[in-house]
Structure formats: C-alpha cells, structure tokens
C-alpha cells in the first residue's frame, strides 16, 4: 500500500513538473499569462493521464 502511494505521489510530482515546463515554454514563446496557465493545465492533464496509464499497465496502481 505504501509503495503504491509513493508511486502515485511521484506521478503527480512528475506531472506538476511537466506543467511547469509547459507554462515556462509558453511564456518564453511570448504567450500571455493566461496562455501559459492553459498550456500548464494541458501539460498537467496529459502527463498525469499518461503516467497513470503506464503505471496501470505495469501493475503499480489498480487491482
């Protein structure tokens, strides 16, 4: 149980890192703050979804 929770926490932190990178890239490309927030949100949702699917395929999460 604790190992699975650790993997989920790592997945959320990795998704947050991807969101921060997405926001940073949007600002560097000359985007407005709202565009940066949207890019960060899309990066977070995409990265978290991908990480959960991969962890599910590996048998880390789920039953």
C-alpha positions, 0 to 999 in steps of 0.5 A, a space after each residue: 500500500 505504501 509503495 503504491 502511494 509513493 508511486 502515485 505521489 511521484 506521478 503527480 510530482 512528475 506531472 506538476 513538473 511537466 506543467 511547469 515546463 509547459 507554462 515556462 515554454 509558453 511564456 518564453 514563446 511570448 504567450 500571455 499569462 493566461 496562455 501559459 496557465 492553459 498550456 500548464 493545465 494541458 501539460 498537467 492533464 496529459 502527463 498525469 493521464 499518461 503516467 497513470 496509464 503506464 503505471 496501470 499497465 505495469 501493475 503499480 496502481 489498480 487491482 
